[in-house]
Each structure stands twice: as structure tokens, then as C-alpha cells.
């Protein structure tokens, strides 16, 4: 069968984003969560996720929630491990994360 996870796994982040955003009902947050939790991408910073935003606000001592642009700027030193950093930001915000899958 054509397509499937293997095809998506081989795409760049930009290609993946373009392919998935073309699906009705799929937005940037869904694409980021899919890249993080299904494809296990290492450099995803989900700037639209409230838990990550709250974690970054607490971590950096910001008075307001950071904008996506501010989050991208602040997370630049974390590249290419933004996915790991986002897990820490969720924890800092007290967000309960899904259990790690034993499947790879």
C-alpha cells in the first residue's frame, strides 16, 4: 500500500506539516503532537500548546504567556532537542503526559 507511517517518517518536518495540514480538521497543534508522540521527532517545539506555553512562562519568569514567536526565540538554544525540552516544559506546568510507548 502506498503511503502509511513509513512515508510520513521519511518526510522532513516541513513536508510532514504541509501534507497533514492539507487534511480537513488537522491544524498545527495536531501536526506537532503527531510528530512528537507518533513519529518521535526530536526537534518539535509545539508553540500552540497551552501546557508548553505555561511551562515556558514559569521557566523564564515571564509575566504573560509567551507568544509563538517568543517561544521560538527562547527555544533556539535547545535545538535540535526541542521535543525533549517541551516535555520538561509540560512537567514544569504540571501537565500529565501520556505514558511512554514501548513500541518504536
C-alpha positions in Angstrom: 0.0 0.0 0.0 1.2 3.4 -0.9 1.8 5.9 2.0 1.5 5.0 5.6 3.7 5.8 8.6 6.9 4.9 6.7 6.2 7.6 4.1 5.5 10.2 6.8 8.5 9.1 8.8 10.8 9.8 5.8 9.4 13.3 5.3 11.1 16.5 6.6 9.2 18.4 9.3 8.1 21.0 6.7 6.9 18.3 4.2 5.1 16.5 7.0 3.4 19.7 8.1 2.3 20.6 4.6 0.9 17.0 4.0 -1.0 16.8 7.2 -2.3 20.4 7.2 -4.0 19.6 3.9 -6.3 17.2 5.8 -9.6 18.9 6.8 -9.7 19.3 10.6 -6.0 18.9 11.1 -4.2 22.0 12.5 -0.7 22.9 13.7 -1.3 21.5 17.2 -2.3 18.1 15.8 0.7 18.0 13.5 3.0 18.8 16.3 1.5 16.2 18.6 1.6 13.6 15.8 5.3 14.4 15.1 6.2 14.2 18.8 4.2 11.2 20.0 3.8 9.0 16.9 6.9 9.8 14.8 9.1 10.5 17.8 10.7 13.6 16.1 13.5 15.2 18.2 13.1 18.8 17.4 9.5 19.8 17.7 8.5 22.9 19.8 4.7 22.9 19.9 4.3 26.7 20.3 0.5 26.4 20.2 0.3 24.1 23.2 -1.0 25.7 26.4 0.9 23.4 28.7 4.2 24.2 26.9 3.4 27.9 26.9 2.7 27.8 30.7 5.9 25.8 31.3 8.0 28.4 29.4 6.2 31.2 31.2 7.2 29.7 34.6 10.7 28.6 33.4 11.6 32.0 32.1 9.7 34.0 34.8 7.5 35.8 32.2 4.6 37.9 33.3 2.4 36.7 30.4 2.2 33.6 28.3 4.8 33.7 25.6 3.7 34.2 22.0 4.7 31.5 19.4 7.4 33.9 18.1 8.8 34.4 21.6 8.7 30.7 22.3 10.7 30.0 19.0 13.2 32.6 20.1 13.6 31.3 23.6 13.8 27.6 22.5 16.5 28.3 19.9 19.4 27.1 22.2 17.5 23.8 22.7 17.8 22.8 19.1 17.9 20.0 17.9 16.3 18.7 21.1 13.2 20.9 21.4 11.0 17.8 21.8 12.8 16.9 25.0 12.6 20.5 26.2 8.9 20.6 25.5 8.4 17.5 27.8 10.2 19.5 30.5 8.0 22.5 29.9 4.9 20.3 30.3 6.2 18.9 33.5 7.0 22.4 34.8 3.4 23.4 34.1 2.2 20.3 35.9 0.7 18.7 32.7 0.2 15.0 32.9 1.9 13.4 29.9 0.8 10.1 28.2 2.7 7.0 29.2 5.8 6.3 27.0 5.1 3.7 24.4 7.4 0.6 24.4 6.9 0.5 20.6 9.3 2.2 18.3 
